[in-house]
Amino acid sequence: MSCGHCVAAVKSALDAVPGIEVRNVTIGSATVALDNATSPDTALAAVREAGYEARVDGTAPRAS
């Protein structure tokens, strides 16, 4: 992601997936929480389908 449009596109793609709680999206990264039924691969697929590269850099608490 390199601009505000990219940030908005990634946020929108993640917001559209049930089970993903978007915590923060900035140029170059996104922080999300997943419910127990949603895998990290689901979030990665959403970002990739929006046309951006994605990888998991760490783990965070799941959404409650």
Helices and strands as residue ranges (DSSP letters): H 4-15, E 20-26, E 29-34, H 40-49
